[in-house]
């Protein structure tokens, strides 16, 4: 870790700040802590020597590392987010496990109530000899995506401290609200000024992703009629039963817990209500655009059937698309993926290219005109108390950023 002496201290500093985003918020960014974190990050970028540092109106922090070449090459960008997921992020207290043996159970808290056990989390076996950073069992860690933040900034710092390393122009961006799906809605592609970019936001070593779900959210309201149950026959319409009826008309096996790979699903996120009114929230996911559209059509058909059967509007809904499979954009020119793949191979890192069962900010940014695949930042078990990251893998992610920049610098425009 001597090569990047500030990488881990920087990461530990970031994760100790609560930057949990708030889906219920109407502000952009969604919380005051995200605004404050962006300001501090902008100051840090200026202090290490980056130029054109600015905080955009959507909360993204942009900065530039100018080229030191005497010829033109493509401008590459690196993007990450600094908000954390919907889990306790207050008083994050990282634990350091040095020279992990790949076999032992790691007690996260002093009482041993929460543990990282290789029997439950077999990924731990990959990390023999590594130093791991874990939680104390009470919060998430925030490696998603403060590991990416620290890696990108450390790579920029390294290039500034080593001007003998030749590089083209590099753009960096750090944003809020990725975890609530709104951060990149209005990403300023033109102002960012890159020809292509990468989000540094994937998981374990070698992950390289250019295929995501197509995604929609569905919000249903079931309208009932509440009368005394003793005289309810022919009169009562139970909104909760309507919600059950709707659920039962969806394909029973098309749920997250029964699907993998490129199989899509309907996922019931929340249901609440009374006999009089009930509400349900779903997310709809599929990698194939045609099947995705067919899934939404099935929702419309079920609602129409239920309303026709009842002879009145017992179900109303709102359904909106959240993001699309970025493969539609990237497969038109796979050079951006090939550069990252070559960088990893040059570093003896085996690229792991699989479809993402989720999305990234790169999904939206790609459709805004900037091709943006995703590669590893190192986190494991993200979004909860069992999250951890290897300091070795964080250094390898930083190496990958620098190697991509080196490969781009070797291109002649």
C-alpha positions, 0 to 999 in steps of 0.5 A, spaced: 500 500 500 506 504 500 504 506 492 498 509 495 499 512 502 493 516 502 488 511 499 486 507 505 486 513 510 482 517 505 477 511 504 476 511 512 475 518 512 469 518 507 465 512 510 465 515 517 461 521 514 453 519 514 451 520 507 445 516 506 440 518 501 433 519 502 428 517 497 422 521 500 426 527 500 424 532 494 430 536 494 436 535 490 441 532 493 436 529 497 439 530 504 443 536 507 449 531 509 450 530 501 450 537 500 456 538 505 460 532 503 460 535 496 463 541 498 468 538 502 470 533 496 470 539 492 475 543 496 479 536 497 480 536 489 482 543 489 487 541 494 490 535 490 491 540 484 485 538 480 482 544 475 476 546 473 473 544 480 465 545 480 459 543 484 453 542 479 446 544 480 444 536 481 450 535 486 455 532 482 462 535 483 466 535 477 474 536 476 479 536 470 486 533 470 489 536 464 493 532 459 500 533 459 501 530 452 503 534 446 498 530 441 491 529 442 487 523 445 480 521 447 478 524 454 476 519 459 472 520 465 471 516 471 465 517 475 462 514 482 457 516 488 458 518 495 451 517 498 450 510 501 444 505 501 438 505 505 441 502 512 444 505 518 450 509 516 450 513 523 457 512 527 460 508 522 466 505 525 470 501 521 474 495 523 481 493 520 482 485 520 490 484 518 492 478 514 486 475 514 487 467 514 481 466 509 478 461 514 476 464 521 470 467 523 470 475 524 466 477 529 464 484 527 461 486 534 464 485 541 459 480 543 459 476 537 452 477 535 454 479 528 459 475 524 462 474 517 463 466 517 466 463 511 460 458 511 455 463 510 459 468 506 464 463 502 467 470 498 471 470 504 476 465 502 478 469 496 482 474 501 487 469 505 493 474 506 489 480 505 487 486 510 480 487 510 475 493 512 469 491 515 463 494 519 462 493 527 456 490 526 451 496 527 452 500 520 453 499 513 460 500 511 459 505 505 464 501 500 459 502 495 461 507 493 466 511 497 471 505 495 470 508 488 471 515 490 477 514 494 480 510 488 479 515 483 481 521 487 487 517 489 489 515 482 488 523 480 493 525 486 498 519 484 498 522 477 499 529 479 505 527 484 508 524 478 508 528 472 513 524 468 507 519 467 504 521 460 496 522 460 491 525 456 485 529 459 481 526 464 475 528 467 472 525 474 465 526 477 462 524 484 455 524 485 449 524 490 443 519 490 445 513 486 442 509 491 435 512 490 435 512 483 435 519 481 442 521 482 444 521 474 437 523 472 440 530 469 447 528 469 451 534 465 454 530 459 456 536 455 459 540 461 463 533 463 466 533 457 469 526 456 468 522 450 467 516 454 467 514 462 467 508 467 463 508 473 467 505 479 462 502 482 462 494 481 463 489 486 469 484 487 476 484 483 475 483 476 468 485 475 466 489 468 459 490 467 456 493 460 449 490 461 444 492 466 436 491 467 431 495 464 427 497 470 420 500 471 417 502 478 409 500 479 405 504 484 398 501 485 392 503 489 386 498 490 380 502 492 375 498 497 368 499 500 368 498 507 362 495 511 360 491 517 363 484 516 356 482 519 352 484 513 358 485 508 356 479 503 355 482 496 357 489 499 364 489 501 370 490 497 376 489 501 382 493 498 387 488 501 384 482 498 384 486 491 392 487 492 392 479 494 388 478 487 393 482 483 399 479 486 396 472 485 396 474 477 403 475 476 407 469 474 409 466 481 416 464 479 418 471 476 421 473 483 428 475 485 428 469 490 427 464 484 431 468 478 438 469 476 442 471 470 438 474 465 431 472 468 427 478 470 422 479 475 416 482 479 418 484 486 413 487 491 417 492 495 412 494 499 404 493 501 400 497 506 393 499 507 386 497 510 379 494 507 378 501 504 384 502 501 391 499 500 397 501 496 403 496 493 409 498 490 413 493 485 419 494 481 419 490 474 426 488 471 428 485 465 435 485 461 431 484 454 427 490 452 421 486 449 420 482 455 421 488 459 415 491 455 411 485 455 412 485 463 409 492 463 403 490 458 401 484 463 400 489 469 396 493 464 392 487 462 391 485 469 389 492 472 384 492 466 381 485 467 380 487 475 376 493 473 372 490 468 370 484 473 368 489 478 364 493 474 368 499 477 375 502 478 377 498 483 385 499 481 389 505 479 396 505 478 402 509 476 408 506 472 414 509 470 421 507 467 427 508 471 433 506 466 434 502 461 440 496 459 446 500 457 448 494 452 443 498 447 448 503 447 455 500 448 454 494 443 454 500 438 462 501 440 465 496 444 472 499 444 470 502 451 469 496 454 475 493 451 480 498 453 478 496 461 478 489 459 485 490 456 487 494 462 485 489 467 489 483 463 495 487 463 495 487 470 494 480 471 486 481 473 481 476 470 475 480 467 469 478 470 464 480 465 456 478 467 450 482 466 448 486 472 442 484 476 441 491 477 443 498 474 448 503 475 448 511 474 452 509 467 445 506 465 442 513 465 449 516 463 450 512 457 443 513 454 444 521 455 450 520 450 456 518 454 458 511 454 459 509 461 460 501 463 462 499 470 468 496 473 470 493 480 471 498 486 472 492 491 466 492 496 463 485 498 456 484 501 454 491 500 448 495 503 448 492 510 452 490 516 456 484 513 459 489 508 467 489 507 472 490 502 479 488 501 485 494 501 489 490 496 483 490 491 482 497 492 489 498 490 488 494 484 482 498 482 486 504 483 491 501 478 486 499 473 484 506 473 491 508 471 492 503 466 486 505 463 489 512 462 495 509 460 492 505 454 488 511 452 494 516 452 498 511 447 492 512 442 493 517 437 487 521 435 
